[in-house]
């Protein structure tokens, strides 16, 4: 979390404008096997939205926040249409005429709304007149009038920048006190059963928090924002982020110092640091980082190990490299998923793999499977953009240890539990480590074919992707008939069947030549989907468009780091590569061999012979100059000259099989 030395107001502006962003270019799946040591020792950052929702217990008498953006509006009534028209006019004088026949509460509210939108001081009078009506006449406008009057008292007008209304108080003490009370009336009414379709009770918590922040009462402000977040409100989470951005900055140390004994402030700071790692790029950044590390050390001295969030402090200390502090805090920590995860990493750092394996098992059993921490802010050790689900990440790390002890089936089982998050790692084990027999048994046990064939236009699940990977391995092994059952995509299964059907089965030489040629064309055009490697050398993972960060020489090649790749895994990975023609799009070389088989059955002086070799040369022209020269020499030695052959391998006609007699002669 990079920040500069900013005044309070500008810090708020920065926080308000901050949004999540993703790197340009393709989405690169996570790949933990690229640097296993770094990933085993790395502790991901958590989710601020999740952590902020846990600071206080939710209020069962208040509603949970709901997203209404996609709800279909009910057809507007005649009164609702009139109210919308009155607001659209924007003139209070016209509004008074148009609203004359409305019921009193509706008339007063719409007049107050028009006045409020134009900062007209008469807005307060209209809202107060509405609230002076008998309770049974206020109806649906009661909560709205209180909320709008509260905003008016705060000078929180439409169109005013969010910075203005958050960082600077616009109401005097009496106005703010009245506004605070109005918001409390809304909250109490909803707690007692009042209908609140616009979720004004939750918004009122945020408004109260803002008033308290204006008054410098940061503990009270945090309490209200925390309750708002606990009810599921994203606005509450955002507001807590504003508070944290103030308290964690050295320029505001005078604000933080008297608050450090407040357990809620302690939890907020820990949540902030745990979910927003700080990267120091400049000297000023380094000063901020030193300040934040000092705050963390102070928190470690103050907190009670039983308080909620202490496990996050332990994980934070570990991630920051404060290993003695993490070890000290662990001595009195209650065991849960996160502390077990840290203990596992600590054991790995100490070289005790057996102890680490035991702690990983405890961590895996403790994390809810649906807990998500979201995308990581920054992790240079991972190839790809990692979306962290702790249960999946722990399972993937356990898979790394299983690979290291040559327990390949267990490694596959564990990594497959995280299949949607770490597909590239699943693919490595499935394609490069397991034998074909082992993979087939795993797929048969753990996946099921869809009830009906899938379309190529539909994003495939990890199960179907694994089945396709197996199908391509079987195709490469020549087990064509068996492979068909694992192609879940209808087009791919049909193309595989077509390839199987055209392969020569015997008969006259010309028929076999044409069959080899048809097979070559299919493999040339559809080889990525029929026989391509998911990883190196073809990268069907990206349809052959990219290879980063999955390099040809396999995972983990940093000699300076501890290697977790066993000799057994390296041997298996080496054996899984193409025995020959180990190139990107290796199937093109297989297609060339099919074409050479076809040419070998054709009259050497025929146009078909020359055209087949010419086209085959074109398929590998830019990738393999040596083979290009070899094919050209074969043509020159055996074939007849043709005018188009001056551009042999670049401008090739279609083979003219029709001009050949059935016995293979001209």
C-alpha positions in Angstrom: 0.0 0.0 0.0 2.1 2.9 -1.3 1.4 6.4 0.1 3.1 9.7 0.3 3.1 12.3 3.0 -0.2 13.9 2.5 -2.4 16.3 4.4 -5.6 14.8 5.9 -7.9 16.2 3.3 -5.8 14.9 0.4 -5.5 11.5 2.0 -9.3 11.3 2.0 -9.3 12.3 -1.7 -6.9 9.5 -2.5 -8.9 7.0 -0.5 -12.2 8.1 -2.2 -10.7 7.7 -5.7 -9.0 4.3 -5.1 -10.5 1.4 -7.1 -9.5 -2.1 -7.8 -7.5 -2.6 -11.0 -6.1 -5.4 -13.0 -3.0 -5.6 -15.2 -3.4 -5.1 -18.9 -3.2 -8.0 -21.3 -4.5 -11.6 -20.9 -5.5 -13.1 -17.6 -2.6 -15.4 -16.5 -3.8 -18.1 -14.2 -2.0 -18.6 -10.9 1.0 -20.9 -11.0 2.4 -21.7 -7.6 4.8 -24.3 -9.0 6.9 -21.7 -10.6 8.8 -20.8 -7.4 7.7 -23.3 -4.8 9.9 -22.2 -2.0 8.7 -18.6 -2.2 5.1 -19.6 -2.4 5.3 -22.0 0.5 6.8 -19.3 2.7 4.5 -16.5 1.4 1.4 -15.5 3.4 -1.3 -13.9 1.2 -2.9 -10.7 2.2 -6.5 -10.9 3.3 -9.6 -9.1 2.2 -10.4 -5.8 3.8 -14.1 -6.2 2.9 -14.1 -9.5 4.8 -12.1 -8.3 7.7 -14.0 -5.1 8.1 -17.3 -7.1 8.2 -16.0 -9.0 11.2 -14.9 -6.1 13.5 -18.2 -6.2 15.4 -21.1 -8.5 15.5 -24.1 -7.7 13.2 -27.3 -6.4 14.8 -30.0 -9.0 14.3 -32.7 -6.3 14.5 -31.3 -4.4 11.6 -31.6 -5.7 8.0 -28.7 -7.1 6.0 -27.6 -4.8 3.2 -28.8 -5.9 -0.2 -27.8 -4.9 -3.7 -30.8 -3.3 -5.4 -29.1 -2.3 -8.6 -30.4 -5.2 -10.6 -33.9 -5.2 -9.1 -36.7 -4.6 -11.6 -38.7 -1.5 -10.6 -42.4 -2.0 -10.1 -44.6 -0.1 -12.5 -44.9 3.5 -11.3 -48.2 4.7 -9.9 -49.9 7.9 -11.0 -48.6 9.6 -7.8 -45.1 8.4 -8.4 -45.1 9.7 -11.9 -46.3 13.1 -10.7 -43.6 13.2 -8.0 -40.9 12.4 -10.5 -42.2 15.1 -12.8 -42.2 17.7 -10.0 -38.6 16.9 -9.1 -37.6 17.1 -12.7 -38.9 20.6 -13.0 -36.6 21.8 -10.3 -38.6 24.9 -9.5 -40.1 25.3 -6.0 -42.8 27.6 -7.3 -43.9 25.2 -9.9 -43.7 22.4 -7.4 -46.0 24.1 -5.0 -48.6 24.4 -7.8 -48.2 20.8 -9.1 -48.3 19.2 -5.6 -51.3 21.1 -4.4 -53.7 18.1 -4.6 -51.3 15.5 -3.2 -51.8 14.0 0.3 -50.1 16.2 3.0 -47.1 14.0 3.7 -46.3 13.4 0.0 -46.7 17.1 -0.8 -44.5 18.2 2.0 -41.8 15.7 1.2 -41.6 16.5 -2.5 -41.5 20.2 -1.8 -38.7 19.6 0.7 -36.9 17.5 -1.8 -37.0 20.2 -4.5 -35.9 22.8 -2.0 -33.1 20.6 -0.7 -31.8 19.9 -4.3 -31.4 23.7 -4.8 -29.9 24.3 -1.3 -33.1 26.3 -0.4 -33.4 27.0 3.3 -37.1 26.3 3.1 -36.3 22.5 2.8 -36.0 22.2 6.6 -39.4 23.8 7.1 -41.2 21.4 4.8 -39.5 18.3 6.4 -40.3 19.6 9.9 -43.9 20.2 8.9 -44.1 16.6 7.6 -42.7 15.2 10.9 -45.2 17.3 12.9 -48.1 15.5 11.2 -49.8 12.7 13.2 -47.7 9.5 13.0 -50.4 7.7 11.0 -50.4 10.4 8.4 -46.6 10.3 7.8 -46.6 6.9 6.2 -43.7 6.0 4.0 -42.4 9.5 4.1 -41.5 9.4 7.8 -38.0 7.8 7.5 -37.3 9.7 4.3 -38.1 13.1 5.8 -35.9 12.4 8.8 -33.0 11.3 6.6 -33.3 14.3 4.3 -33.6 16.7 7.1 -30.5 15.2 8.7 -28.6 15.7 5.4 -29.8 19.3 5.2 -28.6 20.0 8.7 -25.2 18.6 7.7 -25.2 20.6 4.5 -24.8 17.3 2.7 -26.4 18.6 -0.5 -26.6 16.7 -3.9 -23.7 17.6 -6.2 -21.3 18.5 -3.4 -18.1 16.6 -3.7 -17.7 13.6 -1.3 -14.5 15.1 0.0 -16.3 18.3 1.1 -18.9 16.4 3.1 -16.5 13.9 4.7 -13.5 15.9 5.6 -15.1 19.2 6.7 -18.0 19.8 9.0 -20.7 22.0 7.3 -23.1 22.2 10.2 -22.8 23.9 13.6 -22.8 21.9 16.8 -26.6 22.2 17.4 -27.4 21.2 13.8 -25.1 18.2 13.9 -26.6 17.1 17.2 -30.1 17.3 15.8 -29.0 15.4 12.6 -27.4 12.7 14.7 -30.7 12.3 16.7 -32.7 12.1 13.5 -30.5 9.3 12.2 -30.9 7.5 15.5 -34.7 7.8 15.3 -34.5 6.0 11.9 -32.3 3.3 13.2 -34.5 2.7 16.3 -37.7 2.7 14.1 -36.3 0.0 11.8 -35.1 -2.0 14.8 -38.7 -1.9 16.0 -40.1 -3.2 12.7 -40.5 -0.1 10.5 -40.4 -0.9 6.8 -37.1 0.4 5.3 -37.0 -0.4 1.5 -34.3 2.2 0.8 -32.0 0.8 3.6 -32.0 4.2 5.3 -31.1 2.7 8.7 -27.8 1.5 7.3 -27.1 4.8 5.6 -27.9 6.5 8.9 -25.1 4.6 10.6 -22.7 6.0 8.0 -24.0 9.5 8.5 -23.6 9.2 12.2 -20.1 8.0 11.6 -19.3 11.0 9.5 -20.6 13.4 12.2 -18.4 11.7 14.8 -15.4 11.9 12.4 -16.0 15.6 11.9 -16.0 16.0 15.7 -12.7 14.0 16.0 -14.4 11.2 17.9 -12.7 8.4 15.8 -13.6 5.5 18.1 -17.3 6.3 17.9 -17.1 6.9 14.1 -15.3 3.5 13.7 -18.0 1.8 15.8 -20.8 3.0 13.5 -18.9 2.3 10.3 -18.0 -1.2 11.7 -21.7 -2.0 12.4 -22.6 -0.7 8.9 -20.0 -3.1 7.4 -21.1 -5.9 9.6 -24.6 -5.6 8.1 -22.9 -6.1 4.7 -22.9 -2.5 3.5 -20.0 -1.8 1.1 -20.2 1.8 2.1 -19.4 0.8 5.7 -16.3 -1.0 4.4 -15.3 2.0 2.3 -15.7 4.3 5.2 -13.6 2.1 7.5 -11.0 2.3 4.7 -11.0 6.1 5.0 -10.5 5.9 8.7 -7.7 3.4 8.4 -6.0 5.6 5.7 -5.9 8.4 8.2 -4.8 6.4 11.3 -2.0 4.5 9.5 -0.2 7.5 8.2 2.7 9.0 10.2 1.5 12.6 9.6 -1.6 11.7 11.8 0.3 10.0 14.6 -1.2 12.5 17.0 -4.7 11.2 16.1 -3.7 7.6 16.5 -1.7 7.8 19.7 -4.7 8.2 22.1 -6.6 5.6 20.3 -4.2 2.7 20.5 -5.8 1.2 23.6 -9.2 0.9 21.9 -9.7 -2.8 20.9 -11.8 -1.8 17.9 -9.1 0.6 16.6 -6.5 -2.1 17.1 -8.5 -4.6 15.1 -9.1 -2.0 12.3 -5.4 -1.3 12.0 -4.5 -4.9 12.0 -7.1 -5.6 9.3 -5.7 -2.6 7.3 -2.1 -3.8 7.5 -3.0 -7.4 6.9 -5.0 -6.7 3.7 -2.9 -3.8 2.3 0.8 -4.7 2.2 3.0 -1.7 1.9 5.6 -1.5 -0.9 8.3 1.1 -0.3 9.5 2.5 -3.6 11.0 5.8 -2.4 12.8 7.2 0.7 9.5 8.7 1.8 7.8 5.4 1.4 10.5 3.8 3.6 9.8 6.2 6.4 6.1 5.3 6.2 6.9 1.6 6.2 9.1 2.1 9.3 6.3 4.0 11.0 3.8 1.3 10.2 6.1 -1.5 11.4 6.5 0.4 14.6 2.7 0.6 15.0 2.6 -3.1 14.4 5.2 -3.7 17.1 3.2 -1.4 19.5 0.0 -3.3 18.8 1.8 -6.6 19.5 2.7 -5.3 23.0 -0.8 -4.0 23.7 -3.2 -6.6 22.4 -4.6 -9.5 24.3 -3.9 -12.8 22.5 -7.6 -13.8 22.9 -9.0 -10.8 21.1 -10.5 -11.1 17.5 -7.8 -10.3 15.0 -4.8 -11.4 16.9 -4.3 -14.3 14.4 -4.2 -11.7 11.7 -1.5 -9.9 13.6 0.5 -13.1 13.7 0.1 -13.6 10.0 1.0 -10.0 9.3 4.2 -10.3 11.4 5.1 -13.4 9.4 4.5 -11.8 6.0 6.5 -8.8 7.0 9.5 -11.0 7.9 9.1 -10.2 11.6 9.7 -13.9 12.5 10.7 -13.5 16.2 7.5 -11.4 16.7 5.4 -14.0 15.0 6.9 -16.8 17.1 6.4 -14.8 20.3 2.8 -14.1 19.5 2.2 -17.8 18.6 3.2 -18.9 22.1 -0.1 -17.8 23.6 -2.3 -17.8 20.5 -5.5 -19.9 20.2 -5.2 -22.4 17.4 -7.3 -21.8 14.3 -6.8 -22.1 10.6 -4.7 -19.0 10.2 -2.3 -19.7 13.1 -1.9 -23.4 11.9 -1.1 -22.1 8.5 1.6 -19.8 9.9 3.0 -22.6 12.1 3.2 -24.8 8.9 5.2 -22.1 7.2 7.4 -21.6 10.2 8.2 -25.3 10.3 9.1 -25.2 6.6 11.4 -22.3 7.2 13.1 -24.3 10.0 13.4 -27.3 7.7 10.9 -29.6 9.5 8.7 -30.8 6.7 7.1 -33.5 8.8 5.9 -31.0 11.4 4.8 -28.6 8.6 2.7 -31.4 7.0 0.9 -31.9 10.2 0.1 -28.2 10.7 -1.0 -28.0 7.1 -3.6 -30.8 7.7 -4.9 -28.8 10.7 -5.1 -25.6 8.7 -6.9 -27.3 5.9 -9.6 -28.7 8.3 -10.1 -25.2 9.9 -10.8 -22.8 7.0 -14.3 -22.5 5.6 -14.3 -23.5 2.0 -16.3 -20.5 1.0 -14.0 -17.9 2.6 -12.4 -15.8 -0.2 -9.7 -13.1 0.2 -9.9 -11.9 -3.4 -7.1 -10.8 -5.7 -3.7 -10.2 -4.3 -2.4 -6.7 -4.3 1.1 -7.7 -5.4 3.1 -10.9 -5.3 6.1 -11.1 -7.6 6.6 -14.8 -6.7 3.5 -15.9 -8.5 3.1 -16.1 -12.2 -0.3 -14.8 -12.8 -3.0 -12.8 -10.9 -3.9 -14.8 -7.9 -7.4 -14.9 -6.4 -7.0 -16.4 -3.0 -9.4 -18.8 -1.4 -7.4 -19.9 1.7 -8.8 -23.4 1.7 -7.7 -23.8 -2.0 -4.3 -22.1 -1.4 -3.6 -24.4 1.5 -4.6 -27.5 -0.5 -2.2 -26.3 -3.3 0.7 -25.8 -0.9 0.1 -29.3 0.5 0.2 -30.6 -3.0 3.7 -29.1 -3.4 4.9 -31.1 -0.4 3.3 -34.2 -1.8 5.1 -33.8 -5.1 8.4 -33.3 -3.1 7.9 -36.7 -1.4 7.0 -38.3 -4.8 3.4 -39.0 -3.8 2.1 -38.0 -7.2 -1.5 -39.2 -6.9 -1.9 -37.4 -3.6 -0.4 -34.3 -5.1 -2.9 -34.5 -7.9 -5.8 -35.0 -5.5 -4.8 -32.0 -3.4 -4.2 -29.7 -6.3 -7.4 -30.7 -8.0 -9.3 -29.6 -4.9 -8.0 -26.1 -5.9 -8.6 -26.7 -9.6 -10.5 -23.6 -10.5 -7.9 -21.3 -8.8 -4.7 -23.1 -9.8 -5.5 -24.8 -13.1 -1.9 -24.4 -14.5 -0.6 -26.3 -11.5 -3.2 -29.0 -12.0 -2.2 -29.2 -15.7 1.5 -29.5 -14.9 0.9 -32.5 -12.6 -1.7 -34.1 -14.9 0.4 -33.7 -18.1 4.0 -33.7 -16.9 4.0 -35.8 -13.7 1.3 -38.5 -13.8 1.6 -41.4 -16.2 -1.1 -41.8 -18.7 -2.5 -44.8 -16.8 -2.5 -42.8 -13.5 -4.2 -39.8 -15.1 -6.8 -41.9 -16.7 -7.7 -43.6 -13.4 -7.8 -40.2 -11.7 -10.1 -38.7 -14.3 -12.4 -41.7 -14.3 -12.7 -41.5 -10.5 -13.0 -37.7 -10.1 -14.8 -36.3 -13.1 -18.0 -37.1 -15.0 -18.8 -36.4 -18.7 -21.5 -33.8 -19.1 -25.0 -35.0 -19.8 -24.9 -33.5 -23.2 -21.9 -32.4 -25.4 -20.6 -28.9 -24.7 -20.2 -26.0 -27.1 -16.8 -24.5 -27.9 -18.2 -21.1 -27.1 -18.9 -22.0 -23.5 -16.2 -21.6 -20.8 -15.2 -25.0 -19.7 -15.0 -26.1 -16.1 -11.8 -27.5 -14.7 -13.3 -31.0 -14.9 -13.9 -30.7 -18.6 -10.5 -29.1 -19.2 -8.9 -32.0 -17.4 -10.9 -34.5 -19.5 -9.8 -32.6 -22.7 -6.1 -32.7 -21.5 -6.4 -36.5 -21.0 -8.1 -36.8 -24.4 -5.2 -35.1 -26.1 -2.7 -37.2 -24.2 -4.5 -40.3 -25.5 -4.5 -39.0 -29.0 -0.8 -38.4 -28.8 -0.3 -42.0 -27.6 -2.3 -43.3 -30.5 -5.3 -44.4 -28.4 -7.7 -42.6 -30.6 -10.9 -44.6 -29.9 -10.4 -44.3 -26.2 -9.7 -40.6 -26.4 -13.1 -39.8 -28.0 -15.0 -40.3 -24.8 -13.0 -37.6 -23.0 -13.7 -34.8 -25.5 -16.6 -33.0 -23.8 -16.8 -30.3 -26.5 -19.0 -31.6 -29.4 -16.9 -29.9 -32.2 -13.7 -31.4 -30.8 -15.1 -34.9 -30.5 -16.4 -34.7 -34.1 -13.0 -33.4 -35.3 -11.2 -36.2 -33.4 -13.6 -38.7 -35.0 -13.0 -37.2 -38.4 -9.2 -37.5 -37.9 -9.6 -41.1 -36.8 -11.9 -41.9 -39.8 -9.5 -40.5 -42.4 -6.3 -42.2 -41.2 -5.4 -44.8 -43.8 -6.6 -48.3 -43.2 -5.2 -49.9 -46.3 -6.2 -50.0 -50.0 -4.6 -48.5 -53.1 -1.6 -46.2 -52.8 -3.5 -43.2 -54.0 -6.3 -43.7 -51.5 -3.8 -44.0 -48.7 -1.9 -40.9 -49.9 -5.1 -38.9 -49.9 -6.0 -40.2 -46.5 -2.6 -39.2 -45.1 -3.0 -35.8 -46.7 -6.5 -35.3 -45.1 -5.1 -36.4 -41.8 -2.2 -33.9 -42.2 -4.6 -31.0 -42.9 -6.8 -31.8 -39.9 -3.7 -32.0 -37.6 -2.3 -28.8 -39.0 -5.5 -26.8 -38.5 -6.9 -28.5 -35.4 -3.9 -29.9 -33.7 -4.0 -27.6 -30.7 -7.4 -29.0 -29.7 -6.7 -32.6 -30.8 -3.2 -33.3 -29.6 -1.7 -30.1 -28.2 0.0 -30.0 -24.9 -1.8 -27.9 -22.3 1.6 -26.6 -21.0 5.0 -26.7 -22.7 5.6 -26.9 -25.7 2.2 -25.9 -27.2 0.4 -24.0 -24.4 -3.1 -25.0 -25.3 -3.8 -23.2 -22.0 -3.9 -20.0 -24.1 -4.7 -21.6 -27.4 -1.0 -21.2 -28.2 -1.2 -17.4 -27.8 1.2 -17.0 -24.9 3.8 -19.1 -23.0 4.6 -16.7 -20.1 5.0 -17.4 -17.2 5.1 -21.2 -17.9 8.6 -21.6 -19.4 9.7 -24.6 -21.4 12.3 -25.7 -18.9 9.7 -26.4 -16.3 9.0 -25.0 -12.8 11.4 -23.7 -10.2 14.7 -23.0 -11.8 16.0 -20.4 -9.3 19.3 -22.0 -8.1 19.5 -19.5 -5.2 16.4 -20.9 -3.6 15.6 -24.2 -2.0 14.2 -26.5 -4.5 11.1 -28.5 -3.9 11.3 -30.5 -7.1 12.3 -34.0 -6.5 14.5 -36.1 -8.9 11.6 -38.4 -9.5 9.4 -35.5 -10.6 12.1 -34.1 -12.9 12.5 -37.5 -14.5 8.8 -37.9 -15.1 8.5 -34.3 -16.5 11.4 -35.0 -18.9 9.8 -38.2 -20.2 6.5 -36.5 -20.8 7.8 -34.2 -23.5 7.6 -35.0 -27.2 10.3 -37.6 -28.1 11.1 -35.6 -31.2 10.2 -32.3 -32.7 9.9 -30.7 -29.3 8.7 -27.4 -30.7 5.9 -24.9 -30.0 2.9 -26.3 -31.9 4.6 -29.7 -32.1 1.6 -31.1 -33.9 2.6 -29.2 -37.0 5.7 -31.4 -37.3 3.4 -34.4 -36.8 1.3 -33.0 -39.7 4.4 -32.7 -41.8 5.2 -36.4 -41.2 1.7 -37.3 -42.3 2.3 -35.1 -45.4 5.6 -36.9 -46.1 3.8 -40.2 -45.8 1.4 -39.0 -48.4 4.2 -37.8 -50.7 5.9 -41.1 -50.4 2.9 -42.8 -52.0 2.6 -40.4 -54.9 4.4 -40.3 -58.2 7.5 -38.1 -57.7 7.1 -36.2 -60.9 3.4 -35.4 -60.2 2.0 -32.0 -59.3 0.5 -33.6 -56.2 3.8 -34.8 -54.9 5.4 -31.3 -55.2 2.4 -29.5 -53.8 2.1 -31.8 -50.8 5.8 -31.2 -49.9 5.4 -27.4 -50.6 2.5 -27.1 -48.2 4.2 -29.1 -45.5 7.2 -26.8 -45.8 5.0 -23.8 -45.4 3.6 -25.1 -42.1 7.0 -24.9 -40.4 8.6 -22.2 -42.5 9.3 -19.7 -39.8 10.0 -22.2 -37.0 12.3 -24.8 -38.3 14.8 -23.7 -41.1 16.6 -27.0 -40.9 13.5 -29.1 -41.7 12.5 -26.5 -44.4 15.9 -27.1 -46.1 15.5 -30.9 -45.8 12.0 -30.9 -47.4 13.2 -28.7 -50.2 16.1 -31.0 -50.9 13.7 -33.9 -51.1 11.6 -32.1 -53.7 14.6 -31.0 -55.7 16.0 -34.5 -55.7 12.8 -36.3 -56.7 10.2 -33.9 -58.0 9.6 -32.2 -61.3 10.0 -28.5 -61.8 6.9 -26.3 -61.7 6.7 -22.5 -62.2 5.3 -21.9 -58.8 8.2 -23.8 -57.2 10.3 -20.7 -57.4 8.5 -19.8 -54.1 8.6 -23.3 -52.7 7.1 -23.3 -49.2 5.6 -19.9 -49.5 3.1 -19.9 -52.4 1.8 -23.5 -52.7 -1.2 -24.7 -54.8 -3.5 -27.4 -53.6 -2.4 -31.0 -54.5 -4.1 -32.1 -57.7 -5.1 -35.7 -56.8 -7.8 -35.8 -59.5 -5.3 -35.8 -62.3 -3.8 -39.1 -61.1 -5.0 -42.5 -62.2 -6.3 -44.9 -59.6 -3.1 -46.9 -59.9 -1.1 -43.8 -58.9 0.2 -42.9 -62.4 -0.3 -39.9 -64.5 
